[in-house]
Amino acid sequence: QHEDRPGFQYDHEAFLGKEEARSFDQLSPEESRERLGKIVDRIDDDKDGYITTEELKTWIKRVQKRYIYENVAKVWKDYDLNKDDKIAWEEYKKATYGYYL
């Protein structure tokens, strides 16, 4: 579901992903336009030169899924304190509530 918020940052993050959106903030308008053109070519699955609503939805879902997986991987590293690729309850409590306990 789309939320209309003031500014374009929300749309950039939904369309590009959080990290990619940050990198676009550093580009000149010309560089931004060129890179967006390449992304649009990737979104156009049937290569007809147009982006359909379904193609755009599929792209945004893909970007959001990638962001979720990257975030889980980062959080996993933070919680797996003994680096055994498992998160024990004690590790979870310590990582989440450690400074409260």
Residue pairs with C-beta under 8 A, 6 or more apart in sequence:
2 14
3 10
9 21
12 21
12 24
12 25
13 21
14 60
14 63
14 64
15 21
15 59
15 60
15 63
16 24
16 39
16 63
17 63
17 64
17 66
17 67
18 67
19 67
19 70
20 63
24 32
24 35
24 36
27 35
40 51
42 59
43 51
43 55
43 56
43 58
43 59
44 50
44 51
44 55
45 55
45 58
46 55
76 87
78 95
79 87
79 91
79 92
79 95
79 96
80 86
80 87
80 91
81 91
81 94
81 95
82 91
93 101
94 101
